Amino acid sequence: MFVFAYNGFETFNWSSGLDRYYMFFDLFPFIVIYAIGRLQRKTVLPGDRMRYEWFVSYPINNYDVTFNIGKYVRFQDRYISADTLSIDYYVMAYNLEKARRLFEQVKPMLRTFEKNFGAYPFRRDGFTLVESVYPMEHQSGVCIGKINADSAIDANPLLWHESAHEWWGNAITTKDIADMWVHEAFATYAEMLVSGDLFGKELDVEFLDDQANAVSGKEPVIGVYDVNHIHYNIADMYSKGSLMLHTFRSVLDNDMLWVNLLHDIQKRFRYQTITSDDLVDFINARTGTDYSYLFDQYLRYKDIPVLRIALKQKGADLQVGYRWQADVNNFHMPVKVTTAPNVMGFIYPGQSLKTILLKNMSMEEFEVDTQNFFIELVIE
């Protein structure tokens, strides 16, 4: 039980179980209080007080519990897909018009997430966005930070990112903070999905380049287990993790399989805490292929794989030598290169040198798809 005092008066008690909690508040004329979940009832108490009771009907992890106190105004909407999802917005009164513009992208965003990840996971509790001091993905009550002229725009990746955590982080939660890439990599990857649906796939290149520039590569994405280890520079679990997911999607080379896999991950692990190994083992079983080597290289080592290419012109043909340099033994990720003029196809490098002869190809025509495969390329 936690008791909070406001100006010397008890303002709320908060008791928390696995899937429900209650919050009790004083009502002041200048204060509106929002808590996650749904408001169940208001009870008038002695001394000009009001008790508010909020209820969460789904399992919830500890860091997703929150409340916000401020001079809020509330407006509502509905998102209709397989059924109807209630949407609530709580914003500062002076930001109401900015908020209405900002939140025009919410229903298209939800449509992208449901298409790629499956149904919104907390439908009974609704979906709420709250203006706040800082952004945070609180379950069914996502805090998006401050609304201002810079954030109230038609494309707000921070809004998309925090909302994507309803699937990756809230519906599926990692057992140890060392595996937080499961939350952050998928949420960062989700930004590109929304951008592509709202503004066209041509912006994907810009997203991928920005993410690549954010990667530090100073330490592995997966941290140290059992010690509450968190990186001071955590950019890699976001950007490098997202680029790894995009690379894996490119390796699969089957968008229907990729989207079905994401849906199946949500179905298998919804409302559970998991580890990196749980997720990778499921991916391997679901695809029928062992991709542990790929995830191990990107997550457990600081360096990305290096594709070493040797080119030699032989008359009208091009001889290409290729091999991987990586930390993981038997790293053998397929990658796309130019296999004929203006044609991209897979090659299958290992860590021993292989060669291929490309007919009627010149050195100038040969390319490696470094846009869709996050690798380092060395031409020898």
Secondary structure as GFF3:
##gff-version 3
##sequence-region A 1 380
A	DSSP	beta_strand	2	6	.	.	.	ID=ss1
A	DSSP	beta_strand	9	16	.	.	.	ID=ss2
A	DSSP	beta_strand	21	23	.	.	.	ID=ss3
A	DSSP	beta_strand	32	35	.	.	.	ID=ss4
A	DSSP	beta_strand	38	45	.	.	.	ID=ss5
A	DSSP	beta_strand	49	55	.	.	.	ID=ss6
A	DSSP	three_ten_helix	62	64	.	.	.	ID=ss7
A	DSSP	beta_strand	67	70	.	.	.	ID=ss8
A	DSSP	beta_strand	72	80	.	.	.	ID=ss9
A	DSSP	beta_strand	84	92	.	.	.	ID=ss10
A	DSSP	three_ten_helix	93	95	.	.	.	ID=ss11
A	DSSP	alpha_helix	96	102	.	.	.	ID=ss12
A	DSSP	three_ten_helix	103	105	.	.	.	ID=ss13
A	DSSP	alpha_helix	106	117	.	.	.	ID=ss14
A	DSSP	three_ten_helix	123	125	.	.	.	ID=ss15
A	DSSP	beta_strand	127	130	.	.	.	ID=ss16
A	DSSP	beta_strand	135	136	.	.	.	ID=ss17
A	DSSP	beta_strand	142	144	.	.	.	ID=ss18
A	DSSP	alpha_helix	157	164	.	.	.	ID=ss19
A	DSSP	beta_strand	172	174	.	.	.	ID=ss20
A	DSSP	three_ten_helix	177	179	.	.	.	ID=ss21
A	DSSP	alpha_helix	181	199	.	.	.	ID=ss22
A	DSSP	three_ten_helix	201	203	.	.	.	ID=ss23
A	DSSP	alpha_helix	204	214	.	.	.	ID=ss24
A	DSSP	alpha_helix	235	252	.	.	.	ID=ss25
A	DSSP	alpha_helix	255	269	.	.	.	ID=ss26
A	DSSP	beta_strand	272	274	.	.	.	ID=ss27
A	DSSP	alpha_helix	276	287	.	.	.	ID=ss28
A	DSSP	alpha_helix	292	300	.	.	.	ID=ss29
A	DSSP	beta_strand	306	314	.	.	.	ID=ss30
A	DSSP	beta_strand	317	325	.	.	.	ID=ss31
A	DSSP	beta_strand	335	340	.	.	.	ID=ss32
A	DSSP	beta_strand	343	347	.	.	.	ID=ss33
A	DSSP	beta_strand	354	358	.	.	.	ID=ss34
A	DSSP	three_ten_helix	363	365	.	.	.	ID=ss35
A	DSSP	beta_strand	376	379	.	.	.	ID=ss36
###
